[in-house]
């Protein structure tokens, strides 16, 4: 077994264990309100970091202006509660048009 398969199996077992522990400990462990607030804030920060990394970088460098513009258009449409298909098509279309115009 190579290292990649071993890592995938370890992550699979770890993910399953986390999913199993949640319902098993649901009524037994009480977290303080402050810890719950910090966990919620941490989730938001993590999602924002993932969004920024995906929207702004490619191969360790700046991805160009077309991708962030597409993400911005998609984000605004999602915030305005547009249908998912419209959000995706508008974001992709914005990025495609900007790239076709040479904005990159």
Buried (B, 14 or more C-beta within 10 A) or exposed (E): EEEEEEEEEEEEEEEEEEEEEEEEEEEEEEEEEEEEEEEEEEEEEEEEEEEEEEBBEEEEEEBBBBBBBBBEBBBEBBEEEBEEEEBBBBBEEBBEEBBEEEEE
